[in-house]
Amino acid sequence: MNTEKELLELISERTGYKTDEIKDEFDFEHDLNISRDEFVEFITSVEEKLKISFADEHLGEIKTVGDLKNLTLDHLGVIS
């Protein structure tokens, strides 16, 4: 399983960006135009796809694609 690739595919599906266009520094709200409400829905789809669950207190820490990747990999115990 390539977790980073799966995350990029989910972001691509939601935003219309091609996976190779999505950069770690992209801000979900400002660069990818995902509102806070849409972000909650998006995170739910990530949790379902990867069969994980993020603690609510961590969701506020996610601002960029890189933040989501790091939190996800940390949650899964994957060393990047």
C-alpha positions as CSV (number, residue, x, y, z in Angstrom):
1,M,0.0,0.0,0.0
2,N,1.4,3.4,-1.0
3,T,-0.3,5.7,1.5
4,E,1.1,9.0,0.0
5,K,-0.2,8.0,-3.4
6,E,-3.6,7.1,-2.0
7,L,-3.8,10.5,-0.2
8,L,-2.8,12.3,-3.4
9,E,-5.5,10.4,-5.4
10,L,-8.1,11.4,-2.8
11,I,-7.1,15.1,-3.0
12,S,-7.1,14.9,-6.8
13,E,-10.7,13.4,-6.8
14,R,-11.8,16.2,-4.5
15,T,-10.1,19.1,-6.2
16,G,-9.6,18.2,-9.8
17,Y,-5.8,18.7,-9.6
18,K,-3.6,16.0,-11.1
19,T,-1.7,14.1,-8.5
20,D,1.6,15.3,-9.8
21,E,0.4,18.9,-9.5
22,I,-0.3,18.6,-5.7
23,K,2.5,19.9,-3.6
24,D,3.1,19.4,0.2
25,E,3.0,23.1,0.8
26,F,-0.5,23.5,-0.7
27,D,-2.9,24.8,1.9
28,F,-6.3,23.0,1.8
29,E,-8.4,26.1,2.2
30,H,-6.3,28.7,0.3
31,D,-4.6,26.7,-2.5
32,L,-7.1,23.8,-2.9
33,N,-10.3,25.7,-2.2
34,I,-11.6,23.2,0.4
35,S,-13.6,25.0,3.0
36,R,-13.5,23.9,6.6
37,D,-16.8,22.0,6.3
38,E,-15.7,20.3,3.1
39,F,-12.4,19.5,4.8
40,V,-14.2,17.5,7.5
41,E,-16.0,15.5,4.8
42,F,-12.7,15.0,3.1
43,I,-11.0,13.7,6.2
44,T,-13.9,11.3,6.7
45,S,-13.2,9.9,3.3
46,V,-9.5,9.6,4.1
47,E,-10.3,7.8,7.3
48,E,-12.6,5.4,5.5
49,K,-10.2,4.7,2.6
50,L,-7.2,4.1,4.9
51,K,-9.2,2.5,7.7
52,I,-7.8,4.9,10.3
53,S,-9.3,7.4,12.7
54,F,-7.8,10.8,13.6
55,A,-8.4,12.3,17.0
56,D,-10.4,15.5,16.8
57,E,-7.7,17.5,18.4
58,H,-5.3,16.6,15.5
59,L,-7.7,17.8,12.8
60,G,-7.0,21.5,13.7
61,E,-3.3,20.9,13.1
62,I,-3.8,20.0,9.4
63,K,-3.5,23.0,7.2
64,T,-1.4,21.7,4.3
65,V,-1.1,18.6,2.2
66,G,2.2,17.9,4.0
67,D,0.6,18.2,7.4
68,L,-2.0,15.6,6.4
69,K,0.7,13.3,4.9
70,N,2.8,13.6,8.1
71,L,-0.1,13.0,10.5
72,T,-1.3,10.0,8.4
73,L,2.1,8.4,8.2
74,D,2.7,9.0,11.9
75,H,-0.7,7.5,12.7
76,L,0.1,4.4,10.6
77,G,3.6,4.1,12.0
78,V,5.2,4.6,8.6
79,I,8.7,6.2,8.5
80,S,8.9,8.7,5.7
